[in-house]
Amino acid sequence: MESIFAGRMRGLGTETAFEVLAKAKALEKQGRQIIHLEIGEPDFDTPKNIRDAATRAMNSGYTHYVPAAGIPELRETIAGHISKTRYVDVDPEEVVVTPGAKPIIFFSMLACVEVGDEVMYPNPGFPIYESMINFVGAKPVPMPLKEENGFALDTEDTVEKISDKTKMIILNFPENPTGGVLTEENLTSIADKVRDRDNLLVVSDEVYSRMIYEGKHRSIASLPGMKERTVIIDGFSKTYAMTGWRLGLAHVPFLRWPVSKLCVGLRMSRKG
């Protein structure tokens, strides 16, 4: 039966945390007591005020289709939040809401990365990065995160790996799974290199941005000239204990018309 699948499926990886979760749940059904360390979610339920608000919305008739990019009022609120926390001027038309944050990673690659392009990603890192790079036919270029550097990027090594074929750089900080945080030097050095290229995009996965215990989160999008070159990925899951709700969001500054194109994986145009 394998012959019915497209060849690209052979390069598709999986998120092993969910495989372990399924096994752990099966053991729980057998009466075993399990301490869950496999899945990235808070160990408490979604707060009551959020659940109550969702219940009121459903009881008020909010159960129908919405614009592909998300409810306009929600996008306005998200735009204000990103503007305040990332120190960039965000328009609601630059915001999309998706079923979880993963689709933005996938759609960004589908829309911007050609077969044979290079995509740089943190390693160790979220396994979906490498899986999606392989799936779209690009070349994965790992950026090692070493313990001796506090699991931060080696700036010199990272910049040296940016080639004429590099089309996308994926950043994730605080980093999954190491907890490493990028320094101002890291961000500035990468931004300086990216600004030299017209067709190089940064996808900044900032879903853990509220989980910093020293200093403040700094997005690469806030550096001069980087807002237009950066897709900011965030979500509700980690910060608000809403993992089961599957709500992700992204700031896509160069996709004004129509912003919903990203939601169906069509090719993005900086001239659109």
C-alpha positions in Angstrom: 0.0 0.0 0.0 3.0 2.3 0.4 2.9 2.9 -3.4 -0.2 5.0 -3.1 1.7 7.8 -1.2 3.7 10.5 -2.9 7.4 10.2 -2.6 7.6 13.3 -0.3 5.8 11.4 2.4 9.0 9.3 3.0 10.7 12.4 4.3 7.9 13.4 6.7 8.9 13.1 10.3 6.8 13.1 13.4 6.6 14.8 16.8 7.8 12.0 19.0 6.5 13.7 22.2 3.0 12.8 21.0 4.0 9.2 20.3 5.2 9.0 23.9 2.1 10.7 25.2 -0.1 8.1 23.5 1.9 5.3 25.2 1.7 7.1 28.6 -2.1 7.5 28.2 -2.4 3.8 27.5 -0.5 3.0 30.7 -2.7 5.4 32.6 -5.8 3.4 31.4 -4.1 0.4 32.9 -4.0 2.1 36.3 -0.4 3.2 36.2 0.4 6.6 37.7 2.3 8.7 35.2 4.3 11.9 35.6 4.0 13.5 32.2 7.3 15.0 31.0 6.8 14.2 27.3 4.4 16.9 26.2 5.0 20.6 26.3 2.0 21.9 28.2 1.2 23.4 31.6 0.1 20.9 34.3 -3.1 22.8 35.1 -6.3 23.4 33.2 -7.3 26.4 31.2 -8.2 29.2 33.7 -12.0 29.5 34.5 -12.3 33.0 33.2 -11.2 31.9 29.7 -13.5 28.9 29.8 -16.4 31.0 30.9 -15.7 33.5 28.1 -15.7 30.7 25.5 -18.9 29.3 26.9 -20.6 32.8 26.7 -19.4 33.2 23.1 -20.8 29.8 22.0 -24.1 30.4 23.8 -24.3 33.8 22.0 -24.1 32.2 18.6 -20.4 32.4 17.8 -20.4 29.0 16.1 -20.3 29.9 12.5 -17.6 30.4 9.8 -15.3 33.4 10.3 -12.8 35.1 7.8 -10.0 32.8 7.0 -7.5 35.0 8.7 -9.5 35.1 11.9 -12.1 37.2 13.7 -11.3 40.8 13.0 -11.7 41.9 16.6 -9.3 39.2 17.7 -6.8 40.2 15.1 -7.0 43.8 16.3 -6.4 42.7 19.9 -3.4 40.5 18.8 -2.0 43.4 16.8 -2.1 45.6 19.8 -0.5 42.9 22.0 2.4 42.3 19.5 2.9 46.0 19.1 3.3 46.4 22.9 5.4 43.4 23.5 7.6 43.3 20.4 8.0 47.1 20.0 6.9 47.1 16.4 3.9 48.8 14.8 1.6 46.0 13.8 -1.6 46.4 11.7 -4.4 43.9 12.2 -4.3 43.2 8.5 -0.8 41.7 9.1 -2.1 39.1 11.6 -3.4 35.6 11.0 -5.0 33.2 13.4 -4.5 29.5 12.8 -5.4 26.1 14.3 -2.2 25.9 16.3 1.1 27.5 15.5 2.5 24.6 13.4 0.5 25.5 10.3 2.4 28.9 10.1 5.7 27.0 10.1 4.5 24.8 7.3 2.7 27.5 5.3 5.6 29.9 5.5 7.8 27.2 3.9 5.3 26.3 1.3 4.8 29.9 0.3 8.4 31.0 0.3 10.8 28.1 0.0 11.6 26.4 -3.4 13.0 22.9 -3.9 16.8 23.1 -3.3 16.7 26.2 -1.2 18.4 26.1 2.2 16.6 26.6 5.5 18.5 27.1 8.7 17.0 25.8 12.0 18.1 25.3 15.6 19.4 21.9 16.6 18.4 20.5 19.1 15.0 22.0 18.4 11.4 21.4 17.7 11.3 18.3 15.4 8.7 19.8 13.1 11.3 22.3 11.7 13.5 19.7 10.1 10.5 17.6 9.1 8.8 20.4 7.2 12.1 21.5 5.5 12.5 18.0 4.1 8.9 17.8 3.1 9.0 20.9 0.9 12.2 19.6 -0.7 14.6 22.1 0.8 18.0 21.4 2.4 18.1 21.5 6.2 21.0 23.4 7.6 21.3 22.9 11.4 22.4 25.7 13.7 24.0 23.8 16.7 23.0 24.9 20.2 25.7 23.9 22.6 25.6 23.6 26.4 28.8 25.5 26.8 27.2 28.5 25.1 24.1 28.4 27.3 22.3 26.8 24.4 22.5 30.1 22.5 23.5 30.3 18.9 27.2 30.5 18.0 26.9 33.8 16.1 30.0 33.4 14.0 29.1 29.9 13.0 25.5 30.9 12.2 26.5 33.8 10.0 29.1 31.8 8.2 26.4 29.2 7.2 24.2 31.8 5.5 24.8 31.2 1.8 23.4 32.4 -1.5 20.9 29.4 -1.3 19.7 30.3 2.2 16.0 31.3 1.9 14.8 31.1 5.5 16.3 31.2 9.0 14.1 29.7 11.8 14.7 31.2 15.2 13.1 29.8 18.4 13.6 31.4 21.8 13.2 30.7 24.6 14.2 27.5 22.9 12.4 24.2 22.8 13.7 22.0 24.4 16.8 23.6 25.9 15.4 26.8 27.3 18.2 28.8 25.7 17.7 32.5 25.0 19.2 34.4 22.1 21.4 37.4 23.1 21.3 40.9 21.7 24.6 40.0 19.9 23.0 37.0 18.3 20.0 38.9 17.0 22.1 41.9 15.8 24.6 39.8 13.9 21.9 37.7 12.2 19.9 40.9 11.3 22.9 42.5 9.8 23.4 39.5 7.5 19.7 39.2 6.6 19.4 42.9 5.6 22.1 42.3 2.9 19.7 39.9 1.1 16.4 40.7 -0.7 15.0 37.2 -0.5 15.9 36.0 2.9 13.2 35.5 5.5 13.3 35.0 9.3 10.7 32.9 10.9 10.8 33.7 14.6 9.0 31.1 16.8 8.3 33.1 20.0 5.6 30.8 21.5 7.6 30.7 24.8 8.2 34.5 24.9 6.4 34.9 28.2 8.5 32.3 29.9 11.7 34.4 30.6 12.9 34.7 34.1 15.7 37.3 33.6 15.4 40.4 31.5 12.8 40.9 28.7 12.1 39.1 25.5 13.5 40.8 22.5 12.2 39.9 19.0 14.5 40.2 16.0 11.5 41.9 14.3 12.2 45.0 16.5 15.6 45.6 15.1 15.9 48.2 12.3 14.7 47.0 8.9 13.7 43.5 10.3 9.9 43.9 10.7 9.4 43.5 7.0 11.6 40.4 6.9 10.3 38.6 9.9 7.3 36.3 10.5 6.5 36.2 14.2 4.9 33.0 15.4 3.1 32.9 18.7 0.1 31.1 20.3 -2.2 30.8 23.2 -1.2 27.3 24.3 1.8 27.8 26.5 1.1 31.2 28.1 -2.6 30.7 28.8 -2.7 26.9 29.3 -4.8 26.5 26.2 -3.0 23.7 24.5 -6.1 21.7 23.6 -7.8 24.8 22.1 -5.4 24.7 19.1 -5.0 28.5 18.6 -1.9 29.9 17.0 -1.2 33.3 15.5 1.4 35.0 13.3 2.5 38.5 12.4 3.1 38.5 8.6 4.0 42.1 7.7 4.4 41.7 4.0 1.2 39.9 3.3 -1.4 42.7 3.2 -3.5 41.5 0.2 -5.1 39.2 0.9 -3.7 38.1 4.3 -5.8 34.9 4.1 -3.5 33.5 1.4 -1.1 32.3 4.0 -3.9 30.3 5.6 -4.3 28.2 2.5 -0.5 27.9 1.8 -0.5 29.9 -1.4 2.7 31.7 -2.5 3.3 34.9 -0.6 4.4 38.1 -2.5 6.2 41.0 -0.9 4.6 43.1 -3.7 1.1 42.0 -2.9 
